[in-house]
Amino acid sequence: MNGTNREKTARYAEDLHGMPSQGRIEDLAERFDRAAGDPEAWEEVPAEEARIERPELEQISIRLPKEDLDSIRRRAARSGVGYTTLIRMILRQHLNDPLAH
């Protein structure tokens, strides 16, 4: 698997499971790389079971301080995701954190 696919795989897994640390993303990408070369690591499942439903998204407008948005854009670029994706990931992580409520 080349670097681009590794990054996409890590981002996809990250979107599904919250926002892991950079080290965890790299570990996850490495695990997928190892499994990709091992046919026994992949089990056959019917296509309807393998289908992943994407949540319906609703567009909103939000005003953020310029320095916060600049920081998010830099962090997103370092992580290899779009800044709006990163904002959704941060919101989801916060909502899933039992200590945040």
C-alpha positions, 0 to 999 in steps of 0.5 A, spaced: 500 500 500 503 506 498 503 512 502 497 515 499 492 509 500 495 509 507 493 516 509 486 515 506 485 508 510 488 512 517 483 518 515 477 513 514 478 509 520 479 516 524 473 518 521 469 512 524 472 511 531 473 518 533 480 522 533 486 518 535 493 521 536 498 521 531 501 515 533 495 511 533 494 513 526 500 511 524 499 504 528 493 503 525 495 504 518 501 500 519 496 494 521 492 495 515 499 495 511 501 488 514 494 485 513 493 487 506 499 482 504 495 477 508 489 474 504 487 470 511 487 477 514 481 478 510 474 475 511 469 474 506 463 478 507 456 479 503 456 486 500 450 488 504 454 487 510 460 490 508 456 497 506 457 502 511 452 507 511 454 515 512 451 519 516 446 525 513 450 531 514 447 538 515 450 544 513 451 550 518 454 557 518 459 558 524 463 564 526 470 562 529 476 567 531 481 567 525 486 565 530 482 559 532 480 557 524 488 558 522 490 553 528 485 548 525 487 549 518 494 548 520 492 542 524 488 539 519 494 540 514 499 536 518 493 530 519 492 530 512 484 531 512 480 537 510 479 543 516 471 541 516 473 534 517 477 536 523 472 540 526 467 535 525 472 530 528 473 534 534 466 535 535 464 528 535 470 527 540 467 532 545 460 529 544 463 522 545 467 524 551 463 522 558 467 527 562 465 533 557 458 532 559 
